Amino acid sequence: MSEEHANEPGHGDSVAAWTAVIVIMVAFATGTLAMWFGRMDYVLASAGLVLVGLVAGLVLSKLGFGVKRSK
């Protein structure tokens, strides 16, 4: 970010946000393929992976890797 826009909120440009998004996208892609192949056990595992992505994003944010990190 530039110094000109010091009040810009960040719009999720953080390690926590990117980690959560990548994990959730992989989970949805895996779940979609599993549904297509008729593997409900993998679909449920993918749903669990979505929850893991959400928790990982929240934990990383609380550890200081979120948008409101100290600069």
C-alpha positions as CSV (number, residue, x, y, z in Angstrom):
1,M,0.0,0.0,0.0
2,S,1.1,3.5,-0.6
3,E,1.5,6.2,1.9
4,E,-1.1,8.4,0.1
5,H,-3.9,6.2,1.2
6,A,-3.2,5.8,4.9
7,N,-6.9,5.4,5.8
8,E,-7.6,2.7,3.3
9,P,-9.2,-0.4,5.1
10,G,-7.1,-3.0,3.2
11,H,-10.0,-4.9,1.7
12,G,-8.7,-8.2,3.0
13,D,-5.2,-7.9,1.5
14,S,-3.6,-10.0,4.3
15,V,-2.0,-13.4,4.9
16,A,-5.1,-14.5,6.9
17,A,-7.5,-13.6,4.2
18,W,-5.6,-15.2,1.4
19,T,-5.0,-18.4,3.4
20,A,-8.7,-18.7,4.1
21,V,-9.7,-18.0,0.5
22,I,-7.3,-20.5,-1.0
23,V,-8.2,-23.3,1.5
24,I,-11.9,-22.7,0.9
25,M,-11.5,-22.6,-2.9
26,V,-9.6,-25.9,-2.9
27,A,-12.4,-27.3,-0.7
28,F,-15.1,-26.2,-3.0
29,A,-13.2,-27.6,-6.1
30,T,-12.6,-30.9,-4.4
31,G,-16.2,-31.1,-3.2
32,T,-17.5,-30.3,-6.7
33,L,-15.4,-33.1,-8.2
34,A,-16.4,-35.5,-5.5
35,M,-20.1,-34.7,-6.1
36,W,-19.6,-35.3,-9.8
37,F,-18.0,-38.7,-9.2
38,G,-20.7,-39.6,-6.6
39,R,-18.3,-39.8,-3.6
40,M,-20.4,-38.4,-0.7
41,D,-17.6,-39.2,1.8
42,Y,-15.3,-36.8,0.0
43,V,-18.1,-34.2,-0.3
44,L,-18.4,-34.2,3.5
45,A,-14.7,-34.1,4.0
46,S,-14.6,-31.0,1.7
47,A,-17.3,-29.4,3.8
48,G,-15.1,-30.0,6.8
49,L,-12.2,-28.4,4.9
50,V,-14.3,-25.3,4.4
51,L,-14.6,-25.0,8.1
52,V,-10.9,-25.5,8.5
53,G,-10.3,-22.6,6.1
54,L,-12.6,-20.3,8.1
55,V,-10.9,-21.2,11.4
56,A,-7.4,-20.8,9.9
57,G,-8.3,-17.3,8.6
58,L,-9.7,-16.3,12.0
59,V,-6.7,-17.7,13.9
60,L,-4.2,-16.1,11.6
61,S,-6.1,-12.8,12.0
62,K,-6.0,-13.0,15.8
63,L,-2.2,-13.8,15.6
64,G,-1.6,-10.5,13.8
65,F,-1.7,-11.6,10.2
66,G,-5.0,-9.9,9.4
67,V,-5.8,-6.5,7.9
68,K,-5.5,-4.7,11.2
69,R,-1.9,-5.8,11.8
70,S,0.6,-3.4,13.1
71,K,2.7,-1.8,10.5
